Amino acid sequence: MNGDLGEEGGVERFGIAHVDYETRLRTPKMRSMWYSQVAAGNAPAAMAAS
């Protein structure tokens, strides 16, 4: 990724939450659920138990 704006000049939004810049409200994107499952699966045993 190099931050290129592309042909249409739009900016790709990255991250696991969508941010409404007017209200500052953050809503999880679908990929956030996937990421939380991956992170939970990779947690050390001591962390997974808590």
N, C-alpha and C positions, 0 to 999 in steps of 0.2 A: 504494500500500500504506500502510495506516495502523496496522498492528499490531493490528487488531480481532481479538478471540478468536472471534468467530462465535457462532452460536446454541448450539452444543454445548459451548462452553468450551474446545475443543481449541486447540492452538497449532500453526500451520503451521511446519514446519521448512524453512528456506531454505538455499541453498548448494549446493555440488557434492559434498559428502561427508556421509554419514550418520554421526552420532557416537553410539556406545553409551556412555551416561553412567556406567554401572557400571564398564566396563573401560577407558574412554577410547579404545577402538579406533575408528578412522575407516575407513570403506569408501566407495569412490567410488560416486556415483549414476550412472545411465545418462547424465545430462546432462553429466557431466564429460568423457566421450569427445567429445561434440559440441563442447563448449566448447574442448577442446584442439585440435580440428581447425580451428575458427574462428580461434583465436589463431594457430595455425601459418600459416594462409592469409593473415593480416593482418600477419605479421612482415616487417620490412624485409629486403631481400635479404641484407645482411651477417649478420643474425641467423639467417636460414633456412639459410645454408650451414654454420653451426657445429653 
